[in-house]
Amino acid sequence: MKITLTAKLKLRHTPEQKKALDAVTLAYRDALNFTSQKAFEMGKTSNAAKIQREVYATLRERFGLGAQMACSVPRYVGAVYKTLWAKAKQSKAAREVNPKAKRYKGLDNAPKFVSRTLSYQYQRDYSFKKGQQVSISTLNGRVVLPYEGYAKHLEYIAQGAEIGAGKLWYSKAKKQYFLLVPLTFELPDPDPMTHKQVVGVDVGMRYFATASNTSGKALFKSGKATLRKAERFQKARKSLQQKGTRSAVRRLVQLSGRERRFIADVNSSLAVQILKAFPHAFIGVEELTGVRERTERRSRKNSSEKTRKANRRRARWSYAELLGFLAYKAPLHGSMVVKVDAHYTSQTCPRCGHCSRENRPHKGLMFICESCGYQLHADLVGARNIGLRALLVRQDWASTGCLSCTPGRPQSADPQAGSAGRDVSDAEAKAERLKRYSELRWSPDASPRL
């Protein structure tokens, strides 16, 4: 299997070389904004070839871009418009289901680019030289710069990893340029028999992650201290928004970036912590696509401050980012991540299989099965149920040779059934999943030693 990582290389540039990099990044940003406006005037098109025919000559003459960069700009703008159109279609579909849903406004105006980041094609715009140096295109020819980076990434480059299109990125805080280079290399294909343990990971707000394997080993990551620090960002943002001055707006932009990086750092560190605690594991995580739409509730005018704070925390934290970090880091640790169905993982007793909301009294920390009396930490119950479902996926993979995260959705017999037919299919698929899950039982004595 192929794995792609991004190497962040710090460029050691002289003041003269920095001026050359400043000139090309600013020209590239201006070219992006010019092209974005042209695409907007052309009916908000995402057709890169059509955009290129319109702007190529201007990008070469007015902005001084090289031939390859003049081709990269319309491709990038086209990709941005394609993403915006996809979001607009998703918004339209959501509004058909819920008329109160907000209309997506991303296509009301031409997208504006503010970051001094440009795309470089490998071997055309940049290439690596001997002596840990890289040659980069500018408006006035190429400059050769020494670089440094994470030792493992430098080792991948030296060993001949496949190198893709990179990005030249400017850090305003450090006044420093970095080259972001994607590195692709081969790892052995995963096999169900190579993993030594099956692990379930449950995510939440009280505990960011709770992990457990089938032998009873558990890992808890409390979110208390982290959320306390995140609340300071919220208080600072509220104070700056009340001021409303231009300097306050600039500070808000900086604060947003700091908060985003803080959350990403916590998620990345937590993913590594889980993978090191459970090496060579087959890891199950919840399929959380659309979870905000299914579970979130807007604060009303008379809502308590506690409810408002909980909604802010839930909206701000990115579970998808954490699970994404887990998925891409796992192969490097000899592990593999699969998504399993998330329904009722916190309400099902892992010992007797009884499923009920009453198993979580007042949605508290403890899980108390009203059928068999089994008691355990609620998040640990969720992790064990997810682990059991991952074990089921692994068994299916071993027996059939096909890896599937959830049972297939039955198709309606009547193609004209419309939404009613889809509802029947959803109900049947859910019933099928629940039937299989109801047969799962957790016991450290009966769990297989992988």
Backbone hydrogen bonds, N-H to C=O, Kabsch-Sander energy under -0.5 kcal/mol:
donor,donor_aa,acceptor,acceptor_aa,energy
3,I,185,F,-2.7
5,L,183,L,-2.7
7,A,5,L,-0.6
7,A,181,V,-3.4
9,L,7,A,-0.8
9,L,179,L,-2.6
10,K,8,K,-0.5
10,K,148,E,-3.0
11,L,9,L,-0.5
11,L,177,Y,-1.9
12,R,146,P,-2.9
13,H,11,L,-1.0
18,K,14,T,-2.5
19,K,15,P,-1.7
20,A,16,E,-1.6
21,L,17,Q,-2.1
22,D,18,K,-2.8
23,A,19,K,-2.3
24,V,20,A,-1.8
25,T,21,L,-2.3
26,L,22,D,-2.3
27,A,23,A,-2.1
28,Y,24,V,-2.2
29,R,25,T,-2.2
30,D,26,L,-2.4
31,A,27,A,-2.3
32,L,28,Y,-2.2
33,N,29,R,-2.1
34,F,30,D,-2.3
35,T,31,A,-2.6
36,S,32,L,-2.6
37,Q,33,N,-2.0
38,K,34,F,-2.0
39,A,35,T,-2.6
40,F,36,S,-1.9
41,E,37,Q,-2.2
42,M,38,K,-1.3
43,G,40,F,-1.1
44,K,39,A,-1.1
44,K,40,F,-0.6
45,T,39,A,-1.4
48,A,46,S,-1.0
51,I,47,N,-2.2
52,Q,48,A,-2.6
53,R,49,A,-2.0
54,E,50,K,-1.0
55,V,51,I,-1.8
56,Y,52,Q,-2.5
59,L,55,V,-2.5
60,R,56,Y,-1.8
61,E,57,A,-2.4
62,R,58,T,-2.4
63,F,58,T,-1.0
65,L,59,L,-1.8
70,A,66,G,-2.4
71,C,67,A,-0.9
71,C,68,Q,-0.5
72,S,68,Q,-1.9
73,V,69,M,-2.1
75,R,71,C,-1.2
76,Y,72,S,-2.5
77,V,73,V,-2.5
78,G,74,P,-2.6
79,A,75,R,-2.0
80,V,76,Y,-2.0
81,Y,77,V,-2.4
82,K,78,G,-2.1
83,T,79,A,-1.9
84,L,80,V,-2.2
85,W,81,Y,-2.5
86,A,82,K,-1.9
87,K,83,T,-2.1
88,A,84,L,-2.3
89,K,85,W,-2.3
90,Q,86,A,-2.1
91,S,87,K,-2.4
92,K,88,A,-2.3
93,A,89,K,-2.3
94,A,90,Q,-2.2
95,R,91,S,-2.2
96,E,92,K,-1.5
97,V,93,A,-1.2
98,N,94,A,-3.1
101,A,98,N,-2.2
108,D,105,K,-1.6
114,V,112,K,-0.5
117,T,115,S,-1.6
118,L,168,L,-1.8
120,Y,166,G,-3.2
123,Q,126,Y,-3.2
124,R,121,Q,-1.5
125,D,121,Q,-3.5
126,Y,121,Q,-1.4
127,S,135,S,-1.8
129,K,133,Q,-3.5
133,Q,129,K,-1.1
134,V,145,L,-2.7
135,S,127,S,-3.4
136,I,134,V,-0.5
136,I,143,V,-2.8
137,S,125,D,-2.2
138,T,141,G,-1.9
141,G,138,T,-1.0
143,V,136,I,-2.5
145,L,134,V,-2.9
145,L,143,V,-0.5
147,Y,132,Q,-1.6
148,E,10,K,-1.7
154,L,150,Y,-2.3
155,E,151,A,-1.9
156,Y,152,K,-1.9
157,I,153,H,-2.1
158,A,154,L,-2.3
159,Q,155,E,-1.9
160,G,157,I,-1.3
161,A,156,Y,-2.1
162,E,184,T,-2.5
164,G,182,P,-1.8
166,G,120,Y,-1.9
167,K,180,L,-2.0
168,L,118,L,-2.5
169,W,167,K,-0.7
169,W,178,F,-3.1
170,Y,116,R,-0.7
171,S,169,W,-0.5
171,S,176,Q,-2.9
172,K,170,Y,-0.8
175,K,171,S,-1.5
176,Q,171,S,-1.4
178,F,169,W,-3.0
179,L,9,L,-2.7
180,L,167,K,-3.2
180,L,178,F,-0.6
181,V,7,A,-2.7
181,V,179,L,-0.7
183,L,5,L,-3.9
184,T,162,E,-2.9
185,F,3,I,-2.2
187,L,1,M,-3.1
194,T,191,D,-1.8
195,H,191,D,-0.5
196,K,280,H,-2.6
197,Q,280,H,-0.9
199,V,282,F,-2.3
200,G,212,S,-2.7
201,V,284,G,-2.2
202,D,210,T,-3.0
204,G,208,F,-0.8
208,F,221,K,-1.3
209,A,221,K,-1.0
210,T,202,D,-2.5
211,A,219,L,-2.7
212,S,200,G,-1.9
213,N,217,K,-2.0
214,T,198,V,-1.2
216,G,213,N,-1.5
219,L,211,A,-2.7
221,K,209,A,-2.0
222,S,220,F,-0.5
223,G,206,R,-2.0
227,L,223,G,-2.7
228,R,224,K,-1.9
229,K,225,A,-1.7
230,A,226,T,-2.2
231,E,227,L,-2.0
232,R,228,R,-0.8
232,R,229,K,-0.6
233,F,229,K,-1.0
234,Q,230,A,-1.5
235,K,231,E,-2.4
236,A,232,R,-2.3
237,R,233,F,-2.5
238,K,234,Q,-2.3
239,S,235,K,-2.1
240,L,236,A,-2.2
241,Q,237,R,-2.4
242,Q,238,K,-1.5
243,K,239,S,-1.2
244,G,240,L,-2.1
249,V,245,T,-2.0
250,R,246,R,-2.2
251,R,247,S,-2.1
252,L,248,A,-2.1
253,V,249,V,-1.9
254,Q,250,R,-1.9
255,L,251,R,-2.6
256,S,252,L,-2.4
257,G,253,V,-1.8
258,R,254,Q,-2.1
259,E,255,L,-2.6
260,R,256,S,-2.3
261,R,257,G,-2.3
262,F,258,R,-2.3
263,I,259,E,-2.4
264,A,260,R,-2.2
265,D,261,R,-2.4
266,V,262,F,-2.1
267,N,263,I,-2.5
268,S,264,A,-2.5
269,S,265,D,-2.4
270,L,266,V,-2.3
271,A,267,N,-2.2
272,V,268,S,-1.9
273,Q,269,S,-2.2
274,I,270,L,-2.2
275,L,271,A,-2.2
276,K,272,V,-2.3
277,A,273,Q,-1.8
278,F,274,I,-1.8
280,H,333,H,-1.5
282,F,197,Q,-2.9
283,I,281,A,-0.8
283,I,336,M,-3.4
284,G,199,V,-3.5
285,V,338,V,-2.3
286,E,201,V,-0.5
287,E,340,V,-2.2
288,L,286,E,-1.0
291,V,288,L,-2.3
294,R,290,G,-1.6
295,T,291,V,-2.1
296,E,292,R,-2.4
303,S,300,R,-1.7
308,R,304,S,-2.1
309,K,305,E,-2.5
310,A,306,K,-2.1
311,N,307,T,-2.3
312,R,308,R,-2.3
313,R,309,K,-2.4
314,R,310,A,-2.3
315,A,311,N,-2.3
316,R,312,R,-1.9
317,W,313,R,-2.0
319,Y,317,W,-0.8
322,L,318,S,-1.3
323,L,319,Y,-2.6
324,G,320,A,-2.2
325,F,321,E,-2.5
326,L,322,L,-2.2
327,A,323,L,-2.3
328,Y,324,G,-2.2
329,K,325,F,-2.0
330,A,326,L,-1.8
332,L,329,K,-0.8
333,H,329,K,-0.6
333,H,330,A,-1.9
334,G,331,P,-1.3
335,S,330,A,-2.6
336,M,281,A,-2.1
338,V,283,I,-2.7
340,V,285,V,-2.9
345,T,342,A,-1.4
347,Q,344,Y,-0.7
348,T,344,Y,-1.1
349,C,354,H,-2.7
353,G,349,C,-1.8
356,S,347,Q,-1.9
359,N,356,S,-1.3
360,R,357,R,-2.0
363,K,360,R,-2.2
364,G,361,P,-1.7
367,F,376,L,-3.3
368,I,359,N,-2.6
368,I,366,M,-0.5
369,C,374,Y,-2.8
373,G,369,C,-1.5
376,L,367,F,-1.8
378,A,365,L,-3.7
381,V,377,H,-2.0
382,G,378,A,-2.0
383,A,379,D,-2.2
384,R,380,L,-2.4
385,N,381,V,-2.4
386,I,382,G,-2.2
387,G,383,A,-2.4
388,L,384,R,-2.3
389,R,385,N,-1.9
390,A,386,I,-2.3
391,L,387,G,-2.3
392,L,388,L,-1.8
393,V,389,R,-2.0
394,R,390,A,-2.5
395,Q,391,L,-2.3
396,D,392,L,-2.3
397,W,393,V,-2.4
398,A,394,R,-2.5
399,S,395,Q,-2.0
400,T,396,D,-2.5
401,G,397,W,-2.3
404,S,402,C,-0.6
417,A,414,D,-1.9
420,A,417,A,-0.9
421,G,417,A,-0.6
422,R,418,G,-1.8
423,D,419,S,-2.4
424,V,420,A,-2.0
425,S,421,G,-2.2
426,D,422,R,-2.7
427,A,423,D,-2.5
428,E,424,V,-2.6
429,A,425,S,-2.7
430,K,426,D,-2.5
431,A,427,A,-2.4
432,E,428,E,-2.3
433,R,429,A,-2.3
434,L,430,K,-2.8
435,K,431,A,-2.1
436,R,432,E,-1.7
437,Y,433,R,-2.8
438,S,434,L,-2.3
439,E,436,R,-1.0
440,L,437,Y,-1.8
442,W,350,P,-3.9
443,S,441,R,-0.5
447,S,443,S,-1.6
450,L,448,P,-0.9
